[in-house]
Amino acid sequence: MADLLRCWGCGDLLLFFLLLGTLWETGKGQIRYSVREELDKGSFVGNISKDLGLEPRELAERGVRIVSRGRTQLFSLNPRGGSLVTAGRIDREELCAQSPRCLVNFNVLVENKMKIYGVEVEIIDINDNFPRFRDEELKVKVNENAAAGTRLVLPFARDADVGMNSLQSYQLSSNLHFSLDIKSGPDGQKYPELVLEQPLDREKEATHDLLLIALDGGDPVHSSTAHIRVTVLDANDNAPLFSRSEYRVSVPENIPVGSPLLTLTATDADEGINGKLTYSFRNEEDKISETFQLDSSLGEISTKQLLDYEEIRFYLMEVVAQDGGALLASAKVLITVQDVNDNAPEVILTSLTSSVSEDCLPGTIIALFSVHDGDSGENGEISCFIPRDLPFKLEKSVDNYYHLVTTRALDREETSDYDITVTVTDSGTPPLSTENHISLKVADINDNPPVFSHASYSTSILENNPRGVSIFCVTAHDTDSGDNALVTYSLAEYTFQEALLSSYVSINSDTGVLYALQSFDYEQVRDLQLLVTARDSGNPPLSTNVSLSLFVQDQNDNIPEILYPALPTDGSTGVELAPRSAEPGYLVTKVVAVDRDSGQNAWLSYCLLKASEPGLFSVGLHTGEVRTARALLDRDTLKQSLVVAVQDHGQPPLSATITLTVVVADSIPDILADLSSINTPTGPQDSDLTLYLVVAVAAVSCVFLAFVIVLLALRLRRWHMSRLLQPSSRLASMPASHFMGMDGVQAFLQTYSHEVPLTTDSRKSHLIFPQPNYADRLISEGSSEKSEPLLICDKINANKEEPGVVQVSFLF
């Protein structure tokens, strides 16, 4: 094992221990670990459960969690293994920049004990950054008369890593005139300088191209390269010179933007362009160029944006003064930012109990909170207090944590809730303070049962109600508060008509609304007796009962049912006999009906709705007896059809009808003899008759149209001949009645027309016939005034609904 350790370097040995686990130590409530940066999410940091003296499963049970202020959570707890693991990849350079040690502090809270443990994790650097030059190409000027040993300042590289992983050395490409010298500054930064070894001759070689390589000390070694072009100038024998090699200035963090901080002064003994100096930052970081501005002519440094002591406390930069002959000098500038009291204290609630029972003991913990001030020194010193007239006090815990606890018993009837103002004040000038309000409710104990607004309830519902309809609402009140006043409702269960009560009605446990689960039928259920229980949610719960009577109201939902006469089973209509010798008031038959409803919904009345021979029969309003209203005559039809309606008195009323067939005859043989004499024309002859009529009408129309055309032609010819034979003067005196133009023909056609229905249903189809009626009386007036029907059907069946019947009529 010793040989193995000698083979490994110190860095490898440290890496070995980091891979095996992390270093930790506990003492005085502080736990320390270390972990390498850039590890995967969920990487092991330390056994937090062991260090807290807990089992892994107790982390969740005791509410163990990480509390940190104002930064992204870098670590998390693994409840299964009881270990502290990384919450994501950690970049040491992003957290701590160039600090030699990178420490992350946070607190672990054991919720059930309200205890805080401080945890410190050191982030170990790995070689994950390359050395980097600000510019990959640099131009350097040097006089040709520069003596051997002349030094030219080169750009230095920066490496975000620390320790051995940071920048360690430089290398220069081989050449005949220059060598490389490295100097270390007070901050540990290595600065490369180009040293002239051999005299230069601009006429032989005006430029020299060199490569500067920066290397770190990591494993593997990382490097970067900068190209340096050296331009040989004519002689300039005096270099600029600063009055001081280092400038220092301190400024408050609230200094306005644009304020000058200091002015750098450099001189050059040369004259002309070789003595004119320009100032510039060299190798400045982005943050410096964003924060400060340098006047290139005056060397004055001023602010470009506001400073923040809490973000950056000092700035280190390098300023270069260069003359026109490319000679330059450099000076260090250190700007220190002074803190001012510009941050008010903060109150961060870690754990809070929003409600406490009125019977709680003195010393009960109400809240756990921490205070913080971003300022430093006296500006960051904090005092914390609450009003003295409250039954609470503050107790100091670890670090900046405080407990808010009760000092005596609470009384809800005196005060049901408290608004506690926590005030924190710093010691700055002027002091800044912050107030935070904590609301606390005093919980009641369950000592009051629910109370109904009435001693008993009764309600009703119409039958045939929709399922799920609400019937009634009962309400009970509880003077307690919270869960003790939360009332739930229920119904006592029992059996009604061989079914559970819960199949008839239900009650909403939250609102007390009673619902019907089925459609009630008054004929089956007249009323229900219910027992409603109101129970609060206290511990133990208290309850009260109340009786509720539910009555079902009848509704007109049954139509009258006709018992007599009963319809035959073959679907035909029953036949009643009436002798021809029957006198008025003769009882032909009686309609008997019943209604299953009750009350006026079951009162029935009878009426004759339709009869083939009106006035021949009558129906008793309340008896339903069908009697003859007059004596039967020989002209009365053998077969009489009666429609009798039976109606109840509900709202709305319901009715039923029955069709009665009454045959007028003294005996059955007479009925058969009379029925055999009735011959209803059915068959294809009816359709042939319709076809003949259509053809006849079409022929008459064609003949009439030809007649009109011939008549018009003759009239035009007669008018034309008379115009040729007589002078124009006589034509003007001729009566207008002897002429008929197109308007006259149109008037003639309009006045000569008749409607002719010609189908099996005369109300649906019509044919239009022209009627002779015009001025010159080509057809006699007698023929226009008197018209006879062309065809009348002799036999028309009394039953208009029987098929095959053709009805033809002409109306002139």
Secondary structure as GFF3:
##gff-version 3
##sequence-region A 1 812
A	DSSP	alpha_helix	2	7	.	.	.	ID=ss1
A	DSSP	alpha_helix	10	20	.	.	.	ID=ss2
A	DSSP	beta_strand	25	27	.	.	.	ID=ss3
A	DSSP	beta_strand	30	36	.	.	.	ID=ss4
A	DSSP	beta_strand	44	46	.	.	.	ID=ss5
A	DSSP	alpha_helix	48	51	.	.	.	ID=ss6
A	DSSP	alpha_helix	58	61	.	.	.	ID=ss7
A	DSSP	beta_strand	64	67	.	.	.	ID=ss8
A	DSSP	beta_strand	75	78	.	.	.	ID=ss9
A	DSSP	beta_strand	83	86	.	.	.	ID=ss10
A	DSSP	alpha_helix	92	96	.	.	.	ID=ss11
A	DSSP	beta_strand	103	110	.	.	.	ID=ss12
A	DSSP	beta_strand	115	124	.	.	.	ID=ss13
A	DSSP	beta_strand	132	133	.	.	.	ID=ss14
A	DSSP	beta_strand	137	143	.	.	.	ID=ss15
A	DSSP	beta_strand	151	153	.	.	.	ID=ss16
A	DSSP	beta_strand	157	158	.	.	.	ID=ss17
A	DSSP	three_ten_helix	163	165	.	.	.	ID=ss18
A	DSSP	beta_strand	167	172	.	.	.	ID=ss19
A	DSSP	beta_strand	178	184	.	.	.	ID=ss20
A	DSSP	beta_strand	190	196	.	.	.	ID=ss21
A	DSSP	beta_strand	207	216	.	.	.	ID=ss22
A	DSSP	beta_strand	223	233	.	.	.	ID=ss23
A	DSSP	beta_strand	241	242	.	.	.	ID=ss24
A	DSSP	beta_strand	246	252	.	.	.	ID=ss25
A	DSSP	beta_strand	260	263	.	.	.	ID=ss26
A	DSSP	beta_strand	266	267	.	.	.	ID=ss27
A	DSSP	three_ten_helix	272	275	.	.	.	ID=ss28
A	DSSP	beta_strand	278	281	.	.	.	ID=ss29
A	DSSP	alpha_helix	286	291	.	.	.	ID=ss30
A	DSSP	beta_strand	292	294	.	.	.	ID=ss31
A	DSSP	beta_strand	300	303	.	.	.	ID=ss32
A	DSSP	beta_strand	314	322	.	.	.	ID=ss33
A	DSSP	beta_strand	328	338	.	.	.	ID=ss34
A	DSSP	beta_strand	346	352	.	.	.	ID=ss35
A	DSSP	beta_strand	355	357	.	.	.	ID=ss36
A	DSSP	beta_strand	365	372	.	.	.	ID=ss37
A	DSSP	three_ten_helix	377	380	.	.	.	ID=ss38
A	DSSP	beta_strand	382	385	.	.	.	ID=ss39
A	DSSP	beta_strand	392	396	.	.	.	ID=ss40
A	DSSP	beta_strand	401	406	.	.	.	ID=ss41
A	DSSP	beta_strand	417	426	.	.	.	ID=ss42
A	DSSP	beta_strand	433	443	.	.	.	ID=ss43
A	DSSP	beta_strand	451	452	.	.	.	ID=ss44
A	DSSP	beta_strand	456	462	.	.	.	ID=ss45
A	DSSP	beta_strand	470	473	.	.	.	ID=ss46
A	DSSP	beta_strand	476	477	.	.	.	ID=ss47
A	DSSP	three_ten_helix	482	485	.	.	.	ID=ss48
A	DSSP	beta_strand	487	491	.	.	.	ID=ss49
A	DSSP	beta_strand	495	496	.	.	.	ID=ss50
A	DSSP	beta_strand	499	500	.	.	.	ID=ss51
A	DSSP	three_ten_helix	501	503	.	.	.	ID=ss52
A	DSSP	beta_strand	505	507	.	.	.	ID=ss53
A	DSSP	beta_strand	513	516	.	.	.	ID=ss54
A	DSSP	beta_strand	527	536	.	.	.	ID=ss55
A	DSSP	beta_strand	543	553	.	.	.	ID=ss56
A	DSSP	beta_strand	561	564	.	.	.	ID=ss57
A	DSSP	beta_strand	575	578	.	.	.	ID=ss58
A	DSSP	beta_strand	587	590	.	.	.	ID=ss59
A	DSSP	beta_strand	592	594	.	.	.	ID=ss60
A	DSSP	three_ten_helix	599	602	.	.	.	ID=ss61
A	DSSP	beta_strand	604	611	.	.	.	ID=ss62
A	DSSP	beta_strand	617	619	.	.	.	ID=ss63
A	DSSP	beta_strand	625	628	.	.	.	ID=ss64
A	DSSP	beta_strand	639	648	.	.	.	ID=ss65
A	DSSP	beta_strand	655	664	.	.	.	ID=ss66
A	DSSP	alpha_helix	668	676	.	.	.	ID=ss67
A	DSSP	alpha_helix	684	725	.	.	.	ID=ss68
A	DSSP	alpha_helix	728	732	.	.	.	ID=ss69
A	DSSP	three_ten_helix	736	738	.	.	.	ID=ss70
A	DSSP	alpha_helix	742	751	.	.	.	ID=ss71
A	DSSP	beta_strand	754	759	.	.	.	ID=ss72
A	DSSP	beta_strand	766	769	.	.	.	ID=ss73
A	DSSP	alpha_helix	781	785	.	.	.	ID=ss74
A	DSSP	beta_strand	807	808	.	.	.	ID=ss75
###
